Amino acid sequence: MNIAVWLESPYSSCWTITPAQIEYMKSRIPGAQVQHARSSEEFVELLPQAETAVSWFFEQEWFDRAPLLRYMVTPAAGLDYFSVELPPQVQLKNSRFQGRIISESVMGMLLSQSRRVAESAERMRREEWPRVEITNRMRRLSGSHVVILGFGNIGSWIARRAKLFGCKVTGIKRNIDAPTPDFLTHEDRIEPVTRLKSILSTADHLVLALPRSPQTHHIIGRRELEELPNRAALYNVGRGNAVDEAALAAALGSGRIDAAYLDVFEKEPLPQSSPLRRLSNCYLMPHSSAAAPDYLDLFIDEFSARYRRWHKHP
């Protein structure tokens, strides 16, 4: 069983696999031959013998070089980076470990908003002493209502972390038939998307953890933002298409909602002309909420377990 691995990223070293991580993968799948490509050219050269290909993206014409290919695997949470038509014998698999990392980023955002950490730092940098303004707006995260739109793997991890801080959680998803996670309590709810607008009016924090799809496009627009209380903040760590950025900028600029914490955007990199860059109550990250030194170690743990199940290895 040959596994061709090409994981190189221009954005972060944590998304580029190292020789030591390749050796770790080999140790976790002793029955497979793991081959490490360091360029797209090397990767393509490995494809004729590969049964599994691990990469960040794949070109359509590469399938012609891969007659034995059965699995394409990406360490990404979403599949929207793969704009290919799969041959009938090939399965495309994303990964699910990212919730552990992204949930920590979200907790940092929630704490920063509740305790006014980022706002205080910015205003102090401007040589202000905003003690009255800041202290009058500080809140406890404990007891607040966190609404998570997109209650899949990442959303569930965010809820798990939020419960540790004493938050009330409402998860919103399309399929509510799945079992309720055991870390939720009697005060928490799992609700269908059809109830989104009625739930928004009770939110202190609205967290988006949605994939990119036609169904999620601008699921939060002007009308949804108007349903949020003035005290509410919005957080997006899913995909940027979920939020109407023009409507969000207007809501932030008018004080209709209190703040936004955004890691993803409709267009990336975020254009310099975007009004979101100039709003003092909009806190931006460069699509990095899943970054961590052990990102690919977590991927290897998940991938190797799945690979063994596919092939019924011990």
Secondary structure by P-SEA (a helix, b strand, c coil): cbbbbbbbbcccccccccaaaaaaaaaacccbbbbbbccaaaaaaaccccccccccccccccccccccccbbbbcccccccccccccccbbbbbbccaaaaaaaaaaaaaaaaaaaaaaaaaaaaacccaaaaaaaaccccccbbbbbccccaaaaaaaaaaaaabbbbbbbccccccccccccccccccccccccccccccccbbbbbccccccccccccaaaaaaccccbbbbbcccccccaaaaaaaaaaaccccbbbbcccccccccccccccccccccccccccccccaaaaaaaaaaaaaaaaacccc
